[in-house]
Amino acid sequence: MARRIVATEYVSLDGFMDEPGHWSMPYFSDEAGAFKWRELQESEAMLLGRRTYEGFAAAWPTMTDTGEFGERMNSMPKHVLSRTLTSLTWNAALVDGVDGIRKLVDGEGGDLLLAGSGEVFNLLAQHDLIDEYRFMLFPVILGDGQLPLFRSVPRRPLKLVDTLMLPEGVVVHSYQRAE
């Protein structure tokens, strides 16, 4: 059975997925943390773009008191799409574009979790390589974000497969391809 790509994105009400560290924390809760822990446990590896990889790789290995979540983040394999990086650390390997992603998907193993990585998100959406979209919709309007959720993605029907309401007003909608 082929692997699935699960994209999980923090999204503002006006459809932006800019650096969530600047706006999402007031809405985070223990329940949101439990959701992120479940999806991390359900995944075998992460897919990341260069900017997200560089931010995560600089932060996660040096954080303290992150418990099992931090251990999982640091130990799980990462696959990074980049046109500029040549060497990686933090249990990561370079992936050669869309063809490299297709090879990963065709291989054996569990889900690949795409976290953030707006450019990679749009590339994979354009090529219909995302099996499940998980949007954490935050009750904030950014007004002028840099990364709109979808850019140049063809029309595609999706079906809602789950909704989770979190206590601070965050709603998680999960969608899969409509058959």
Salt bridges, closest charged atoms under 4 A:
GLU39 OE2 - LYS36 NZ 2.54
GLU39 OE1 - ARG134 NH1 3.17
GLU42 OE1 - ARG134 NH2 3.91
GLU44 OE2 - ARG3 NH2 2.33
GLU54 OE1 - ARG50 NH1 2.85
ASP99 OD1 - ARG102 NH1 3.94
ASP111 OD2 - ARG4 NH2 2.97
GLU119 OE2 - ARG51 NH2 3.88
GLU119 OE2 - ARG151 NH2 3.12
ASP128 OD1 - ARG156 NE 3.22
ASP128 OD1 - ARG177 NE 3.11
ASP131 OD1 - ARG177 NH1 2.65
GLU132 OE1 - ARG4 NH1 3.13
GLU132 OE2 - ARG134 NE 3.05
